[in-house]
Amino acid sequence: MVRWLRFNSLALVLFAGFVVFIVLQSVFGWQVRNEQLQTAGQAADSYGHYLSTGHFGEAVTENWESEFLQMGTYVLLTAYLVQKGSPESKPLRQKDRPEDKPENAKPGSPKLSKATGLARTVYANSLSIVLLGLFGLSFAVHLLTGTAEYNEERALEQQAGPVTVWQFLGMPDFWFQSLQNWQSEFLAVGALVVLSIFLRQHGSPQSKPVTAPHHQTGE
């Protein structure tokens, strides 16, 4: 058990952090929502009901959307683009890794890595496909929950008529919510790519060795 915990400690800590922070987000979001309801002269929501509201769903999925966009595009772009000196980049002259070819598969290699044709193409690109697929799913749920939240706010303000999902898609509110997160994700990854050329973090695979020259790219 100790061995398993050690070998999976990074994922366990990250997902534990996710659970802690989303629970805290839901609690504080619930309190914010009830303050809005009380200001509008409405009865407070129960915590269970709050979790099904657009207020909570929109806040969660608009962030998931940007994170999966960031990671999906990053995985895809680093397959084709390079940055001299950054450990986040593959070697400058490397076009394809010999070990990626099915004839170089080892006995312990995944079964699909030995396949040919469409199955191999899909598996060879499965990480970016799934990450960008999760972005698309998060985008769709953000649109649905954002529409619900927008209509809930209109109802509280006693404005006439709800908007449809397609109407909300064309409104500045939706794109403001999305783009404020998208731009920050690209800024953060761009900063990591460039800063890791000159700065180091001992023991991190995201950093070059402390003694590595600045011009050394990923290996």
N, C-alpha and C positions, 0 to 999 in steps of 0.2 A: 504493500500500500504506500509506504514512504517513497519507494522507487517510482511508482506511478505518479504520485503527487509531484515529485521533483521533475520528472520528464514532461509533465503537462502543466507546470506552474505558470508559464506565461499566459496560456489560454485561460486557465482557471482564474487568475487575478484579473485579467481583462474583462471576462464575462461576469465575474463577481462585481467589479466596478460598474458595469452596465446595469446590473440588477439594482444595486444600491442607488445609483443616480436616477434611474427611471422611476423608482419608487418615491424618492424624494421630490422629483419633478412633479409627479402626480399629486402628491400631498400639497405642495405649495401652489400648484396650478388649481387644485380644488378650492383652496382658500381664496385665491385671486378671483376665481369664477363666482364664488359665493358673495364676495364683496360687490361684484358687478350686479349680481341678481338683487342683492339687498338695496343697492343704490337705485335700481329700477323698480323697487317695491315688490319684488317677486320672492317666493319662498326659496330657501336655500336647497341646493342639491345634496343628495346623499353621496358619499364617496363612490359607492358602486355605480350609481347612475352617471357620475361625472366621467368615469372611465369610458363611457360610451358616447360622450359628447364630441362635437366637432372641435371644441376648445382644446381638449386633450389630444385627440387624434391629429389635428393639424400641427400642433406644436411638436409632436413626436416625429411624424412622417416627413415634415419639411426638412428636418435635420438628417434623418436617415437617407432621404433622397440625395442630399448634397454629399454625404459621406460615400455612398456607393458610386456616385458619379465620379468623385475624386479618385477612389481606388480603382475603379474599372478603367478610366481613361489613363491613369498612371501606369497600370500594368500593360495596357495596350501600347501606349506611347513609348515606354522603355523597351519594347520589343523592336522598335524601328528607329528611334532617335537616340542620340548620344550626347553626353555632356563631358567634355574633357576635364579630368581631375576629380570628378564626383564618383563616390562609391555607389551612388544610386544608378549609375550608368553601366551598361555592359562595356567591355573593351572596345576601343574605337574602331578596330578593323574586323571585329568578329561579326560575321553575317549569320552563321548558324552553328549551333553546337553539335559536334559529331554524335554525342550521346542522345540527341533528340531523334536520330534516325532509327526506324524500327529494327533494322538489321543489327544495331548495337545494343538492343535490349538485353538485360541480364535476367538470370532465373528469378530474381525477386522483383523485377519490374512489374508495374501494373499491367493487367491483361490487355487493356485498351491501347497501351503504348506499343504493342506488337501488332496491332491491327493495321489495315491499309484502307485506302479510299476515304469515304466520307466519315466513317467512324473514327479514324485516326485524326482527320482534320478537326473534327469537333472536339475530340479529347485534347488535342494539342493546343486548342484555344479555349478550353473549357473555363479557365479561371476568369478571363475577361468576359466571356459570354455570361457566366452566372452573375458576376458583379454588376455588369451593365443591365442584366435582366432584373436584378434586385433594385437597381436604380429606376427602371421603368415601372416596376410594381409600386415602389415607394412614391413615385411621381403620381401615379394613378390614384393611390389611396390619399395622398396629400390633396389632390384636386377634389376628391369626394368629401373628405373631412373639412377642407377649407371652404367648400361651398356650404356645408352644413353650419359651420361656425359663422360665416358671413350672414347667412339667413337668420341664425339665432340672434346675432347682434342687431339686425334690422328689426326683428320682432321686439326686442327689448326697447329699441328706440322708437317703436311704433311707426316704422316706415312701411309703406304699402308694398305688398307683393314680394315673394321670394324670387331669387334668380335661379336659373337652371345651371347645371354643371358646365354646359357649353358657353353660357353667358359669363360665368365666373372665369373660365379659361381665358377669355379675351379681356379680362379686367386688369387694371394696373395692380390691384391688391395681390392677386395670385403671383404675378411675375416679380413684384417687389419682394414677397416672401421668399421665392425661390432664388432669385439672383443675389440677394444679400448673403446667402449661404454659399452659393456657387463660387462667387468671386473670392471669398475668404479661403475656401478649400484650395483653389489654384494658387493663391498667394502663399499659403502654408507649405504646400509641396514644392513650389518653386524656391522658396526660402531654404528648405531642407536640401534640395539639390545643389544650390549654390554655396550655402554656408558649409556644407560637408566637404567642399573642396579645400577649405582653409582651416576648419575647426575639427576637433576630435572628441570622441567620447570613449574612453578606455572600456573595452569589453563589449561594445555594442556592434552588431553586424551592420548597423546603419552607418558606421564610421570606418574610415581607413585606419590601419594601425597608427599609433601615435607617431612613430618614426617615419611613416611613409611620406614621400615628397608630395607637394601640392599637385603636381602635374600627373600623378599616378591615378589612373581611372580604375573602375571596378574590374575585378579579376574573376 
